[in-house]
Amino acid sequence: MSVETVTTAPSPPGRPPRAPSRGGSRRRRSREERVWGTLRVLTIIALALVTILPFVYMLVLSVRPIAEVLLEPGRLWVSPSEITADTYREVLTSVDDGGQGFLQYMGNSALVATVTVVVTLVASILGAYAVSRLAFRGRGATGYLFLIVYLFPPILLAIPLFVLFSQLSLRGNLLALAIVYVAQTVPVAIYMLRNYFATIPVSLEEAALIDGCTRFGVIRRISLPLSMPSLIATGLYVFMIAWNEFLFALLFLVERRDNWTVSLGLSRLSGSIEVPTTVLMAGSVVLTLPIIALFFLAERMLVEGLTSGAEKG
């Protein structure tokens, strides 16, 4: 029985090689999509664990008795019978009543952060609109100069501001701290809002000007409603900076404990050997929870605002 050998004739000279079949290309693309999809899921899980586990461990330590923590410090679960709220009561009770006074510190931080957000947004809205819409010499470089100013480390400003506020008798004043935060956050807020204002069609503003609106009327009726996602994202970013800032709070408020912010109060807990670890963890949870709550309340607006301005429409 003969076996016939089938040979494939080579392609004639000058003719391009035969293209691969569509089925093979489709299978290869499907395999790559599966690999990248798996890597994406694993990356998300790893990042979620790195982010969530420290907070979960902090929360577990804050509700466990200190005796149990000393016996098993690495345990990540807690039985219902072990849960105690004594640490939170101690953290939130006023100093006069034997607590740590965090309720007052949170009020001070909320006041400073709110004033910072309001003043920063008012100043940055006008500045960002001017940079993105008005024609003036040096307009292109001005927007980047704001960001360059923000890149200077705060420690360079600490000593001059400390001397200045001491001479003005403003040390220990929450208003002085808010002024410093405004000066820190206005440059980056202008940079963030400028990109969003640039995406708003100029034709809408021109139509409003033709209808008789003033420039401030255009900002109030056209620009601000359309830029609300970016305003919320910028405001939340500024609030987080003012809420968590420690260096200037230490410089200006250390002598006035009744005006301490929550970050300054937490640093006192971490530097004291008399404070149990569970109380320190409870203070850390109290410091973190308001930011987490604000983030989830404004999550959709925050994501939309941070990604706005990436494309000019």
C-alpha positions as a Markdown table, in Angstrom:
| # | Residue | x | y | z |
|---|---|---|---|---|
| 1 | Met | 0.0 | 0.0 | 0.0 |
| 2 | Ser | 1.6 | 3.2 | -1.2 |
| 3 | Val | 1.6 | 6.4 | 0.9 |
| 4 | Glu | 1.4 | 9.6 | -1.1 |
| 5 | Thr | 3.3 | 12.6 | 0.1 |
| 6 | Val | 1.5 | 15.9 | -0.3 |
| 7 | Thr | 3.7 | 18.8 | -0.8 |
| 8 | Thr | 2.8 | 22.5 | -0.8 |
| 9 | Ala | 4.1 | 24.5 | -3.6 |
| 10 | Pro | 6.1 | 27.6 | -2.6 |
| 11 | Ser | 4.5 | 31.0 | -3.3 |
| 12 | Pro | 5.6 | 32.5 | -6.6 |
| 13 | Pro | 8.2 | 35.2 | -6.3 |
| 14 | Gly | 6.7 | 38.7 | -5.6 |
| 15 | Arg | 3.5 | 37.3 | -4.1 |
| 16 | Pro | 3.0 | 38.2 | -0.4 |
| 17 | Pro | 2.8 | 35.3 | 2.1 |
| 18 | Arg | -0.6 | 33.9 | 2.9 |
| 19 | Ala | -2.3 | 35.7 | 5.8 |
| 20 | Pro | -3.1 | 33.7 | 8.9 |
| 21 | Ser | -6.6 | 32.5 | 9.3 |
| 22 | Arg | -9.1 | 34.6 | 11.1 |
| 23 | Gly | -9.9 | 31.7 | 13.4 |
| 24 | Gly | -6.3 | 31.6 | 14.8 |
| 25 | Ser | -6.2 | 35.3 | 15.2 |
| 26 | Arg | -9.5 | 35.3 | 17.1 |
| 27 | Arg | -8.3 | 32.5 | 19.4 |
| 28 | Arg | -5.1 | 34.3 | 20.1 |
| 29 | Arg | -7.0 | 37.5 | 20.9 |
| 30 | Ser | -9.4 | 35.6 | 23.1 |
| 31 | Arg | -6.5 | 34.0 | 25.0 |
| 32 | Glu | -4.8 | 37.4 | 25.5 |
| 33 | Glu | -8.1 | 38.9 | 26.8 |
| 34 | Arg | -8.4 | 36.1 | 29.3 |
| 35 | Val | -4.8 | 36.5 | 30.5 |
| 36 | Trp | -5.2 | 40.3 | 30.9 |
| 37 | Gly | -8.6 | 39.9 | 32.5 |
| 38 | Thr | -7.2 | 37.5 | 35.1 |
| 39 | Leu | -4.2 | 39.8 | 35.8 |
| 40 | Arg | -6.6 | 42.8 | 36.2 |
| 41 | Val | -8.8 | 40.9 | 38.7 |
| 42 | Leu | -5.7 | 39.8 | 40.7 |
| 43 | Thr | -4.3 | 43.3 | 40.7 |
| 44 | Ile | -7.6 | 44.7 | 42.0 |
| 45 | Ile | -7.8 | 42.1 | 44.7 |
| 46 | Ala | -4.2 | 42.8 | 45.8 |
| 47 | Leu | -4.7 | 46.5 | 45.9 |
| 48 | Ala | -8.0 | 46.1 | 47.8 |
| 49 | Leu | -6.3 | 43.8 | 50.4 |
| 50 | Val | -3.4 | 46.3 | 50.8 |
| 51 | Thr | -5.9 | 49.1 | 51.3 |
| 52 | Ile | -8.6 | 47.4 | 53.4 |
| 53 | Leu | -6.7 | 45.1 | 55.7 |
| 54 | Pro | -4.9 | 47.9 | 57.7 |
| 55 | Phe | -8.2 | 49.6 | 58.3 |
| 56 | Val | -9.9 | 46.3 | 59.3 |
| 57 | Tyr | -7.1 | 45.5 | 61.7 |
| 58 | Met | -7.3 | 49.0 | 63.2 |
| 59 | Leu | -11.0 | 48.6 | 63.6 |
| 60 | Val | -10.7 | 45.2 | 65.2 |
| 61 | Leu | -8.1 | 46.4 | 67.7 |
| 62 | Ser | -10.2 | 49.4 | 68.6 |
| 63 | Val | -13.1 | 47.2 | 69.8 |
| 64 | Arg | -11.1 | 44.5 | 71.6 |
| 65 | Pro | -10.1 | 44.7 | 75.3 |
| 66 | Ile | -6.5 | 45.6 | 75.9 |
| 67 | Ala | -5.9 | 42.3 | 77.8 |
| 68 | Glu | -7.0 | 40.3 | 74.8 |
| 69 | Val | -4.9 | 42.3 | 72.4 |
| 70 | Leu | -1.8 | 41.7 | 74.5 |
| 71 | Leu | -2.5 | 38.0 | 74.5 |
| 72 | Glu | -3.3 | 37.7 | 70.7 |
| 73 | Pro | -2.2 | 40.9 | 69.0 |
| 74 | Gly | -2.3 | 39.5 | 65.5 |
| 75 | Arg | -5.9 | 38.1 | 65.5 |
| 76 | Leu | -8.1 | 39.7 | 62.8 |
| 77 | Trp | -11.5 | 38.6 | 64.1 |
| 78 | Val | -13.3 | 39.4 | 67.2 |
| 79 | Ser | -16.2 | 37.5 | 68.9 |
| 80 | Pro | -19.4 | 39.4 | 69.8 |
| 81 | Ser | -18.7 | 38.8 | 73.5 |
| 82 | Glu | -15.4 | 40.6 | 73.2 |
| 83 | Ile | -16.6 | 43.8 | 71.6 |
| 84 | Thr | -16.4 | 46.9 | 73.8 |
| 85 | Ala | -17.1 | 50.6 | 73.1 |
| 86 | Asp | -15.1 | 51.8 | 76.1 |
| 87 | Thr | -12.2 | 53.0 | 73.9 |
| 88 | Tyr | -14.5 | 55.1 | 71.8 |
| 89 | Arg | -16.1 | 56.6 | 75.0 |
| 90 | Glu | -12.7 | 57.5 | 76.3 |
| 91 | Val | -11.6 | 59.0 | 72.9 |
| 92 | Leu | -14.8 | 61.1 | 72.5 |
| 93 | Thr | -15.2 | 62.2 | 76.2 |
| 94 | Ser | -13.9 | 65.7 | 76.9 |
| 95 | Val | -10.5 | 66.2 | 78.6 |
| 96 | Asp | -12.2 | 67.8 | 81.7 |
| 97 | Asp | -14.2 | 64.5 | 82.2 |
| 98 | Gly | -11.1 | 62.3 | 81.9 |
| 99 | Gly | -11.3 | 61.5 | 78.2 |
| 100 | Gln | -9.2 | 62.4 | 75.2 |
| 101 | Gly | -11.4 | 65.2 | 73.9 |
| 102 | Phe | -11.6 | 64.0 | 70.3 |
| 103 | Leu | -15.2 | 65.3 | 69.9 |
| 104 | Gln | -13.9 | 68.8 | 70.3 |
| 105 | Tyr | -11.0 | 68.2 | 68.1 |
| 106 | Met | -13.3 | 66.9 | 65.4 |
| 107 | Gly | -15.3 | 70.1 | 65.7 |
| 108 | Asn | -12.2 | 72.2 | 65.3 |
| 109 | Ser | -11.1 | 70.2 | 62.3 |
| 110 | Ala | -14.5 | 70.4 | 60.7 |
| 111 | Leu | -14.6 | 74.2 | 61.2 |
| 112 | Val | -11.1 | 74.7 | 59.7 |
| 113 | Ala | -11.7 | 72.3 | 56.8 |
| 114 | Thr | -15.1 | 73.9 | 55.9 |
| 115 | Val | -13.8 | 77.4 | 55.9 |
| 116 | Thr | -10.8 | 76.2 | 53.8 |
| 117 | Val | -13.1 | 74.6 | 51.3 |
| 118 | Val | -15.4 | 77.5 | 50.9 |
| 119 | Val | -12.7 | 80.2 | 50.6 |
| 120 | Thr | -10.5 | 78.0 | 48.3 |
| 121 | Leu | -13.4 | 77.2 | 46.0 |
| 122 | Val | -14.5 | 80.9 | 45.7 |
| 123 | Ala | -10.9 | 82.0 | 44.9 |
| 124 | Ser | -10.1 | 79.1 | 42.6 |
| 125 | Ile | -13.3 | 79.3 | 40.6 |
| 126 | Leu | -12.5 | 82.9 | 39.7 |
| 127 | Gly | -8.8 | 82.2 | 39.0 |
| 128 | Ala | -9.5 | 79.0 | 37.0 |
| 129 | Tyr | -12.1 | 80.7 | 34.9 |
| 130 | Ala | -9.8 | 83.6 | 34.2 |
| 131 | Val | -7.0 | 81.3 | 33.1 |
| 132 | Ser | -9.2 | 79.2 | 30.9 |
| 133 | Arg | -11.3 | 81.9 | 29.3 |
| 134 | Leu | -9.8 | 85.4 | 29.5 |
| 135 | Ala | -7.0 | 86.4 | 27.1 |
| 136 | Phe | -4.0 | 88.1 | 28.7 |
| 137 | Arg | -0.3 | 88.1 | 28.4 |
| 138 | Gly | 1.4 | 85.0 | 29.9 |
| 139 | Arg | -1.9 | 83.1 | 30.2 |
| 140 | Gly | -0.3 | 79.8 | 29.1 |
| 141 | Ala | 2.4 | 79.9 | 31.7 |
| 142 | Thr | 0.2 | 81.2 | 34.5 |
| 143 | Gly | -1.7 | 77.9 | 34.9 |
| 144 | Tyr | 1.5 | 75.9 | 35.3 |
| 145 | Leu | 3.0 | 78.5 | 37.7 |
| 146 | Phe | 0.1 | 77.7 | 40.1 |
| 147 | Leu | 1.1 | 74.1 | 40.1 |
| 148 | Ile | 4.8 | 74.8 | 40.5 |
| 149 | Val | 4.0 | 76.9 | 43.6 |
| 150 | Tyr | 2.1 | 73.9 | 45.0 |
| 151 | Leu | 5.1 | 71.7 | 44.5 |
| 152 | Phe | 7.2 | 73.6 | 47.1 |
| 153 | Pro | 7.5 | 71.5 | 50.3 |
| 154 | Pro | 5.5 | 73.0 | 53.2 |
| 155 | Ile | 8.5 | 72.9 | 55.5 |
| 156 | Leu | 10.0 | 75.8 | 53.5 |
| 157 | Leu | 7.1 | 77.9 | 54.5 |
| 158 | Ala | 6.9 | 76.8 | 58.1 |
| 159 | Ile | 9.5 | 79.0 | 59.7 |
| 160 | Pro | 8.5 | 82.3 | 57.8 |
| 161 | Leu | 4.8 | 81.7 | 58.6 |
| 162 | Phe | 5.6 | 80.9 | 62.2 |
| 163 | Val | 7.5 | 84.1 | 62.6 |
| 164 | Leu | 4.8 | 86.2 | 60.8 |
| 165 | Phe | 1.9 | 84.8 | 62.8 |
| 166 | Ser | 3.8 | 85.2 | 66.0 |
| 167 | Gln | 4.3 | 88.9 | 65.3 |
| 168 | Leu | 0.6 | 89.3 | 64.4 |
| 169 | Ser | -0.4 | 87.4 | 67.6 |
| 170 | Leu | -2.4 | 84.9 | 65.5 |
| 171 | Arg | -0.8 | 81.7 | 66.9 |
| 172 | Gly | -3.3 | 79.4 | 68.4 |
| 173 | Asn | -6.0 | 80.8 | 66.2 |
| 174 | Leu | -8.1 | 78.5 | 64.0 |
| 175 | Leu | -8.6 | 81.3 | 61.5 |
| 176 | Ala | -4.9 | 81.7 | 61.0 |
| 177 | Leu | -4.6 | 78.0 | 60.3 |
| 178 | Ala | -7.4 | 78.2 | 57.7 |
| 179 | Ile | -5.6 | 81.0 | 56.0 |
| 180 | Val | -2.5 | 78.8 | 55.7 |
| 181 | Tyr | -4.5 | 75.9 | 54.3 |
| 182 | Val | -6.2 | 78.2 | 51.7 |
| 183 | Ala | -2.8 | 79.4 | 50.5 |
| 184 | Gln | -1.7 | 75.7 | 50.2 |
| 185 | Thr | -4.8 | 74.5 | 48.3 |
| 186 | Val | -5.7 | 77.4 | 46.0 |
| 187 | Pro | -2.9 | 76.6 | 43.4 |
| 188 | Val | -3.8 | 73.0 | 42.9 |
| 189 | Ala | -7.6 | 73.8 | 43.0 |
| 190 | Ile | -7.1 | 76.3 | 40.2 |
| 191 | Tyr | -5.1 | 73.8 | 38.2 |
| 192 | Met | -7.9 | 71.1 | 38.6 |
| 193 | Leu | -10.8 | 73.5 | 37.8 |
| 194 | Arg | -9.0 | 75.1 | 34.8 |
| 195 | Asn | -9.0 | 71.8 | 32.9 |
| 196 | Tyr | -12.7 | 71.4 | 33.5 |
| 197 | Phe | -13.7 | 74.9 | 32.5 |
| 198 | Ala | -11.7 | 74.4 | 29.3 |
| 199 | Thr | -14.1 | 71.5 | 28.3 |
| 200 | Ile | -17.3 | 73.7 | 28.6 |
| 201 | Pro | -18.3 | 74.9 | 25.1 |
| 202 | Val | -17.5 | 78.5 | 24.6 |
| 203 | Ser | -20.6 | 78.9 | 22.4 |
| 204 | Leu | -22.8 | 78.5 | 25.5 |
| 205 | Glu | -21.1 | 81.4 | 27.3 |
| 206 | Glu | -21.2 | 83.5 | 24.2 |
| 207 | Ala | -24.9 | 83.0 | 23.8 |
| 208 | Ala | -25.4 | 84.0 | 27.4 |
| 209 | Leu | -23.3 | 87.2 | 26.9 |
| 210 | Ile | -25.4 | 88.0 | 23.8 |
| 211 | Asp | -28.5 | 87.6 | 25.9 |
| 212 | Gly | -27.3 | 90.3 | 28.3 |
| 213 | Cys | -25.5 | 88.3 | 31.0 |
| 214 | Thr | -22.5 | 89.8 | 32.6 |
| 215 | Arg | -19.3 | 87.7 | 33.0 |
| 216 | Phe | -20.2 | 86.9 | 36.6 |
| 217 | Gly | -23.7 | 85.9 | 35.4 |
| 218 | Val | -22.2 | 83.5 | 32.9 |
| 219 | Ile | -20.1 | 82.0 | 35.7 |
| 220 | Arg | -23.1 | 81.6 | 38.0 |
| 221 | Arg | -25.6 | 80.4 | 35.4 |
| 222 | Ile | -23.6 | 78.5 | 32.9 |
| 223 | Ser | -20.1 | 77.5 | 34.2 |
| 224 | Leu | -20.9 | 76.5 | 37.8 |
| 225 | Pro | -23.8 | 74.2 | 37.1 |
| 226 | Leu | -21.9 | 72.4 | 34.3 |
| 227 | Ser | -18.8 | 72.1 | 36.4 |
| 228 | Met | -20.5 | 70.8 | 39.6 |
| 229 | Pro | -18.8 | 67.3 | 39.4 |
| 230 | Ser | -15.3 | 68.9 | 39.3 |
| 231 | Leu | -16.3 | 71.4 | 42.1 |
| 232 | Ile | -17.3 | 68.5 | 44.3 |
| 233 | Ala | -14.2 | 66.5 | 43.5 |
| 234 | Thr | -12.0 | 69.6 | 44.2 |
| 235 | Gly | -13.8 | 70.4 | 47.4 |
| 236 | Leu | -13.4 | 66.9 | 48.7 |
| 237 | Tyr | -9.7 | 66.9 | 47.9 |
| 238 | Val | -9.3 | 70.3 | 49.7 |
| 239 | Phe | -11.3 | 69.0 | 52.7 |
| 240 | Met | -9.0 | 65.9 | 53.0 |
| 241 | Ile | -5.9 | 68.1 | 53.0 |
| 242 | Ala | -7.3 | 70.4 | 55.7 |
| 243 | Trp | -8.6 | 67.5 | 57.8 |
| 244 | Asn | -5.4 | 65.5 | 57.8 |
| 245 | Glu | -2.8 | 68.2 | 57.8 |
| 246 | Phe | -0.4 | 68.1 | 60.8 |
| 247 | Leu | 2.7 | 70.3 | 60.4 |
| 248 | Phe | 1.1 | 73.7 | 60.5 |
| 249 | Ala | -1.5 | 72.6 | 63.1 |
| 250 | Leu | 1.4 | 71.6 | 65.3 |
| 251 | Leu | 3.2 | 74.9 | 64.8 |
| 252 | Phe | 0.3 | 77.2 | 65.4 |
| 253 | Leu | -2.0 | 75.3 | 67.8 |
| 254 | Val | 0.3 | 73.3 | 70.1 |
| 255 | Glu | 0.0 | 75.9 | 72.9 |
| 256 | Arg | -3.9 | 76.0 | 72.7 |
| 257 | Arg | -5.2 | 72.6 | 73.4 |
| 258 | Asp | -8.8 | 73.7 | 73.2 |
| 259 | Asn | -8.1 | 74.6 | 69.5 |
| 260 | Trp | -6.3 | 71.4 | 68.6 |
| 261 | Thr | -7.4 | 69.6 | 65.4 |
| 262 | Val | -8.0 | 65.9 | 65.3 |
| 263 | Ser | -4.6 | 65.1 | 63.7 |
| 264 | Leu | -2.8 | 66.9 | 66.5 |
| 265 | Gly | -4.9 | 65.1 | 69.1 |
| 266 | Leu | -4.0 | 61.7 | 67.4 |
| 267 | Ser | -0.3 | 62.5 | 67.5 |
| 268 | Arg | -0.5 | 63.1 | 71.2 |
| 269 | Leu | -2.1 | 59.7 | 71.7 |
| 270 | Ser | 0.7 | 58.0 | 69.6 |
| 271 | Gly | 3.4 | 59.7 | 71.5 |
| 272 | Ser | 2.2 | 58.8 | 75.0 |
| 273 | Ile | 3.2 | 55.5 | 76.6 |
| 274 | Glu | 0.2 | 55.8 | 79.0 |
| 275 | Val | -2.4 | 55.5 | 76.3 |
| 276 | Pro | -3.3 | 51.9 | 75.4 |
| 277 | Thr | -3.0 | 50.7 | 71.8 |
| 278 | Thr | -6.8 | 50.2 | 71.6 |
| 279 | Val | -7.5 | 53.8 | 72.4 |
| 280 | Leu | -5.0 | 54.9 | 69.8 |
| 281 | Met | -6.7 | 52.7 | 67.2 |
| 282 | Ala | -10.1 | 54.1 | 68.2 |
| 283 | Gly | -8.7 | 57.6 | 67.7 |
| 284 | Ser | -7.4 | 56.6 | 64.2 |
| 285 | Val | -10.8 | 55.2 | 63.3 |
| 286 | Val | -12.5 | 58.4 | 64.4 |
| 287 | Leu | -10.0 | 60.4 | 62.3 |
| 288 | Thr | -10.6 | 58.2 | 59.2 |
| 289 | Leu | -14.3 | 57.6 | 59.2 |
| 290 | Pro | -15.5 | 61.1 | 58.2 |
| 291 | Ile | -13.3 | 61.1 | 55.1 |
| 292 | Ile | -14.5 | 57.6 | 54.1 |
| 293 | Ala | -18.1 | 58.7 | 54.6 |
| 294 | Leu | -17.6 | 61.8 | 52.5 |
| 295 | Phe | -15.9 | 59.8 | 49.8 |
| 296 | Phe | -18.8 | 57.3 | 49.5 |
| 297 | Leu | -21.4 | 60.0 | 49.5 |
| 298 | Ala | -19.7 | 61.8 | 46.6 |
| 299 | Glu | -18.1 | 58.8 | 44.9 |
| 300 | Arg | -19.9 | 59.2 | 41.6 |
| 301 | Met | -19.2 | 63.0 | 41.4 |
| 302 | Leu | -15.6 | 62.5 | 42.6 |
| 303 | Val | -14.8 | 59.9 | 39.8 |
| 304 | Glu | -16.5 | 62.1 | 37.2 |
| 305 | Gly | -14.7 | 65.2 | 38.4 |
| 306 | Leu | -11.2 | 63.7 | 38.6 |
| 307 | Thr | -11.5 | 62.3 | 35.0 |
| 308 | Ser | -13.0 | 65.5 | 33.6 |
| 309 | Gly | -10.7 | 67.6 | 31.5 |
| 310 | Ala | -8.7 | 64.7 | 30.2 |
| 311 | Glu | -10.2 | 65.3 | 26.8 |
| 312 | Lys | -11.0 | 68.6 | 25.4 |
| 313 | Gly | -14.5 | 68.7 | 23.9 |
